Amino acid sequence: MVTPADWKKEDVLREITDQFGISEAMLADTSTRIIYGEPAKAVVERVLKKYQERVIDETAEIYSLKEEILRAEPDSDEFRKKIDEISWKYTSSLKNFDMANLSQLIVRRAAIVEILALACGKNLAMQAVAEGVRRKDEQIIHNIFFPMRKDSQDVSDHDIWLLSEEYHYYDYIASDIPLANIKWNDGEAVFESDIDQKFQELLARRADDNSGKRPDIALFSKEGSAIIVEFKAPGVSTDEHIGDLTEYAHLLAAKSGGKLKKFYGYLIGDTVNNLRLGGTWTPFPTGNGWFQSSPLMDPATRQPLGETYFEILHFSDVIDRAKKRIGVYQQKLNLNFDRAIQTGS
C-alpha cells in the first residue's frame, strides 16, 4: 500500500469526527488506534465493528440473564448472591461507571420484581413440579421478600422494600421464627415467654393448613409499631383469612406488655371475594386492593390496646407498586429491563 504523501493523522481524526461523528472518546473506549496511512473510513469501520461485537456480546449476556431469572430458586441459600451476580453482569455493560452503584441497585431490584412476577404466575422453572408433588408457591414468594426462618440479625440482604421502602430499615424483622426470641434495648424481651405457645393455640383453632406457627413476616420498631405480613398461595382466597390479622394484632399487643400499639397488617394473595369483605373495607382508587383502619380494643374490657391499619393486596398490585418506585430511576439510567427479560435483547 502506498501512503499518500499528504497524509496527516490530524486530518484523519478531523474527518472521523466531522464526517462520521466518531469522537476521540469513542476511539479510546474501543482501544482503536489510527494506523499510519489509514483512511478515515477504515478507522470508522474498525470502531463500529468493535461496538457491534460489544452489542452482540451484551445481547448474549441479556439472554443469559433471562434464562438465569427463569431458573431462580428463591428458597435456596445462594438466591440473593445469585441475584447480585446477575445484576452486576448487566450493569457491567453500562458506559457511565459513575452511576454503577445506583445502576446495580436498580437492576437488582428490577430482577427481584420480575422474579416475583414469575413466581406469582407459577412460571419459574422450579415451579414446574410433577403431578402429585406438593407445591411450595407460597414458600417461594415468602423467600423473595425475606428468607424463611431467619431474622434481621442473621441476614441484612432481603427485599422487604417490595412492600414499603421504610420497612427495609425497621429495628427488627422476623421471618417465621419464634417471637419469644426477639429482644431489644440491650437484651430486653419484647414479648412474654409464652407468646409462641399462644400462637400455636390460635392456629390450632383455625380450619386451614396449620403448618405455620406465627405470622409469615413480622417487623418491629422501638417506637411501638409492628408490621404483620401474611402470604396466601396463588388461588387461595384471602377473604377467608381476614380475621388472622386482627387476632395476630391482639396477641402481639397483649403479649408485648404495652410496648406495641400500632399494627400494620398485609394480607397478600391473588384471589378475594369482595362480597365477604363487609362495609369496613375501602377499595383503593387503583388496583385490586382494599384497606381498613380502626382502633384495637380488648374484646372483654373494651380498653384501647392501640390502632390497626390493614391492607388486602393482590400480588399484581405489589409488583406494580414496586415497578413504579424504581421506574423513574430506570428511565434516568435508560434501563429497559422488562423488555430485555421478555425478548432477550
C-alpha positions in Angstrom: 0.0 0.0 0.0 1.3 3.4 -1.0 0.7 6.0 1.6 -0.5 9.4 0.3 2.3 12.0 0.6 -0.1 14.5 2.2 -1.5 12.0 4.8 -1.7 13.6 8.3 -3.2 11.9 11.4 -4.8 15.2 12.5 -6.7 15.4 9.2 -7.9 11.8 9.5 -9.1 12.5 13.1 -10.9 15.6 12.0 -12.6 13.8 9.1 -13.6 10.9 11.5 -15.2 13.5 13.9 -16.8 15.9 11.4 -18.0 13.5 8.7 -18.7 10.3 10.6 -19.4 11.6 14.2 -16.8 9.3 15.8 -15.3 11.1 18.8 -11.8 10.7 20.3 -13.6 9.3 23.4 -15.1 6.6 21.2 -11.6 5.7 19.9 -10.4 5.4 23.4 -13.4 3.5 24.5 -12.8 0.8 21.8 -9.0 1.0 22.1 -8.8 1.9 18.4 -5.5 3.4 17.1 -5.2 5.3 13.9 -2.7 3.4 11.8 -0.2 5.4 9.7 -1.6 5.8 6.2 -5.1 4.6 7.0 -8.0 6.5 5.6 -10.8 7.8 7.9 -13.4 5.4 6.6 -11.2 2.4 7.5 -10.8 3.7 11.1 -14.6 4.3 11.4 -15.3 0.7 10.2 -13.0 -0.7 12.8 -14.6 1.4 15.6 -18.2 0.4 14.5 -17.2 -3.3 14.2 -15.9 -3.3 17.8 -19.1 -1.6 19.0 -21.2 -4.2 17.0 -19.3 -7.0 18.6 -19.8 -5.5 22.0 -23.6 -5.2 21.4 -23.7 -8.8 20.3 -21.9 -9.9 23.4 -24.1 -7.8 25.6 -27.2 -9.2 23.9 -26.0 -12.7 24.6 -25.5 -11.6 28.3 -29.0 -10.3 28.4 -30.4 -13.6 27.0 -28.4 -15.4 29.7 -29.8 -13.1 32.3 -33.3 -14.0 31.1 -32.5 -17.7 31.4 -31.0 -17.3 34.8 -34.0 -15.4 36.1 -36.3 -18.2 34.9 -34.2 -20.7 36.8 -34.1 -18.6 40.1 -34.8 -20.6 43.3 -35.9 -18.1 46.0 -35.7 -20.7 48.8 -32.1 -21.5 48.2 -29.3 -20.1 50.4 -27.5 -18.7 47.3 -30.5 -16.9 45.9 -29.6 -13.3 46.8 -25.9 -13.8 46.0 -27.0 -15.1 42.6 -29.3 -12.0 42.0 -26.3 -9.7 42.8 -24.2 -11.6 40.3 -26.9 -11.3 37.6 -27.5 -7.6 38.2 -23.7 -6.8 38.1 -23.4 -8.8 34.9 -26.0 -6.5 33.3 -24.6 -3.4 35.0 -21.1 -4.1 33.5 -22.4 -3.1 30.1 -23.2 0.4 31.2 -20.8 3.0 29.9 -21.2 5.6 32.7 -19.4 3.9 35.6 -20.1 6.9 37.8 -23.7 5.5 38.1 -22.6 1.9 38.6 -23.7 1.6 42.2 -27.1 3.1 41.6 -27.4 1.1 38.4 -26.6 -2.1 40.2 -29.3 -1.4 42.8 -32.0 -0.6 40.3 -31.1 -3.5 38.0 -31.1 -5.8 41.0 -34.5 -4.6 42.2 -35.9 -4.9 38.7 -34.7 -8.5 38.6 -36.3 -9.2 42.0 -39.6 -7.7 40.8 -39.5 -9.8 37.6 -38.8 -13.0 39.7 -41.7 -12.1 42.0 -44.0 -11.7 38.9 -42.8 -15.1 37.5 -43.3 -16.8 40.9 -46.8 -15.4 41.3 -47.7 -16.7 37.8 -46.1 -20.1 38.7 -43.7 -19.6 35.8 -40.3 -20.1 37.5 -38.6 -23.2 36.3 -38.6 -24.7 39.8 -42.4 -24.4 39.9 -42.8 -26.9 37.1 -43.4 -29.8 39.5 -44.7 -33.3 38.6 -48.3 -34.2 39.3 -48.7 -35.4 42.9 -45.7 -33.4 44.2 -46.7 -30.8 46.8 -46.4 -27.3 45.5 -44.5 -24.7 47.5 -45.5 -21.5 45.7 -46.2 -19.6 49.0 -42.8 -20.5 50.4 -41.1 -19.4 47.2 -42.9 -16.0 47.3 -42.2 -15.7 51.0 -38.4 -16.2 50.4 -38.4 -13.5 47.7 -39.5 -10.9 50.3 -37.4 -12.3 53.2 -35.6 -15.6 53.7 -37.8 -18.0 55.8 -36.7 -18.9 59.3 -34.3 -16.0 59.5 -34.3 -12.6 61.2 -32.6 -9.3 60.6 -29.7 -10.3 62.9 -29.0 -13.3 60.6 -29.4 -11.5 57.3 -29.2 -7.9 56.1 -29.8 -8.8 52.4 -33.5 -9.0 51.8 -36.3 -7.4 49.8 -38.9 -6.2 52.2 -38.8 -2.9 50.3 -41.2 -4.6 47.9 -43.9 -3.6 50.4 -42.5 -0.2 51.5 -39.1 1.4 51.4 -39.3 2.4 55.1 -39.8 -1.2 56.2 -36.3 -2.0 55.0 -34.9 -0.1 57.9 -37.1 -1.4 60.8 -35.3 -2.3 64.0 -36.1 -6.0 63.8 -37.5 -8.3 61.2 -38.6 -11.9 61.9 -39.5 -14.4 59.3 -41.2 -17.5 60.6 -39.1 -17.7 63.8 -40.1 -17.8 67.5 -41.3 -14.4 68.6 -40.2 -15.1 72.2 -36.6 -14.8 71.0 -37.0 -11.1 69.9 -35.1 -8.7 72.1 -34.2 -5.0 72.0 -32.9 -2.3 74.4 -29.8 -4.3 75.4 -31.4 -7.7 75.6 -34.9 -6.8 76.9 -37.5 -9.3 75.6 -40.3 -7.7 73.6 -42.9 -10.4 74.3 -43.9 -12.7 77.2 -42.2 -16.1 77.0 -45.4 -17.9 76.2 -46.3 -16.0 73.1 -45.3 -18.8 70.7 -47.4 -21.2 72.6 -50.4 -18.8 72.3 -49.8 -18.6 68.6 -49.9 -22.4 68.3 -53.2 -22.5 70.2 -54.6 -19.7 68.0 -53.6 -21.5 64.8 -54.9 -24.8 66.1 -58.4 -23.3 66.3 -58.2 -22.5 62.6 -59.6 -24.9 60.0 -56.9 -24.2 57.4 -53.4 -25.5 57.0 -51.6 -25.3 60.3 -48.1 -25.6 59.1 -47.1 -22.2 60.3 -46.8 -21.1 64.0 -46.6 -17.3 63.6 -47.0 -14.5 61.1 -45.1 -15.1 57.9 -43.1 -12.0 58.4 -43.2 -9.6 61.3 -41.3 -6.3 61.6 -40.9 -4.3 64.8 -39.9 -0.7 65.6 -38.8 0.5 69.1 -41.2 3.4 68.6 -44.0 0.9 69.2 -45.2 -0.3 65.8 -45.4 -3.7 64.3 -45.9 -4.9 60.7 -47.6 -8.2 60.1 -47.3 -9.8 56.7 -49.3 -12.9 55.6 -48.9 -14.5 52.2 -51.5 -16.8 50.6 -50.6 -19.1 47.8 -52.0 -18.3 44.3 -55.6 -19.5 44.2 -56.2 -19.2 47.9 -59.0 -16.7 48.7 -57.6 -14.0 51.1 -61.1 -13.0 52.4 -61.1 -16.3 54.3 -58.1 -15.1 56.4 -59.2 -11.5 57.3 -59.6 -12.4 60.9 -55.9 -13.6 61.1 -54.6 -10.0 61.1 -56.9 -8.9 63.9 -56.1 -12.0 66.0 -52.3 -11.5 65.5 -52.6 -7.8 66.4 -54.5 -8.7 69.6 -52.0 -11.3 70.6 -48.9 -9.2 69.9 -50.4 -6.2 71.8 -51.3 -8.4 74.8 -48.0 -10.2 75.0 -45.8 -7.1 74.4 -46.9 -5.5 77.7 -47.9 -2.3 76.0 -44.7 -1.9 74.0 -46.5 -2.2 70.7 -49.5 0.0 70.0 -49.7 0.5 66.2 -50.2 -2.5 64.0 -50.0 -2.6 60.2 -51.1 -5.7 58.5 -50.8 -7.0 55.0 -52.8 -10.0 53.6 -51.3 -10.7 50.2 -52.6 -13.2 47.6 -54.3 -13.1 44.2 -57.9 -14.0 44.9 -60.6 -12.3 47.0 -64.4 -12.5 47.3 -65.4 -8.8 47.6 -68.9 -9.7 48.9 -67.3 -11.2 52.1 -65.4 -8.0 53.0 -68.2 -6.1 54.5 -68.6 -2.4 54.9 -65.5 -1.7 56.9 -63.1 -2.2 53.9 -62.5 0.5 51.4 -61.1 -0.2 47.9 -58.1 1.6 46.7 -58.7 4.0 43.8 -56.5 1.9 41.6 -55.6 -1.8 41.6 -57.4 -4.6 43.3 -56.6 -3.8 46.9 -58.6 -2.9 50.0 -57.7 -1.1 53.2 -59.2 -0.8 56.7 -58.3 1.4 59.7 -59.7 1.0 63.2 -58.9 1.1 66.9 -57.8 -2.1 68.5 -59.9 -2.8 71.6 -59.7 -5.5 74.2 -62.7 -7.8 73.4 -63.6 -8.3 77.1 -62.9 -4.9 78.8 -63.2 -2.7 75.7 -60.0 -1.0 76.8 -58.0 0.5 73.9 -54.9 -1.5 73.0 -53.8 0.5 70.0 -54.6 1.1 66.4 -54.7 -1.1 63.3 -54.2 -0.4 59.6 -54.8 -3.4 57.4 -54.5 -3.9 53.6 -55.6 -6.8 51.4 -53.4 -6.7 48.3 -53.0 -8.7 45.2 -49.5 -9.8 44.2 -50.0 -7.9 41.0 -50.6 -4.6 43.0 -47.4 -5.2 45.0 -45.5 -5.8 41.7 -47.0 -2.7 40.1 -46.1 -0.5 43.2 -42.5 -1.8 43.2 -42.1 -1.2 39.5 -43.3 2.4 39.9 -40.9 3.1 42.7 -37.9 2.0 40.6 -39.3 3.1 37.3 -38.2 6.7 37.5 -34.6 5.6 38.1 -34.7 3.1 35.3 -35.8 5.9 32.9 -33.0 8.2 34.1 -30.5 5.4 33.6 -32.1 4.3 30.3 -32.6 0.7 31.6 -35.4 -1.1 29.8 -35.1 -4.2 32.0 -38.6 -5.6 31.4 -38.2 -5.6 27.6 -34.7 -7.2 28.0 -36.2 -10.1 30.0 -39.2 -10.6 27.7 -37.2 -10.5 24.5 -33.7 -11.4 25.5 -32.4 -8.4 23.6 
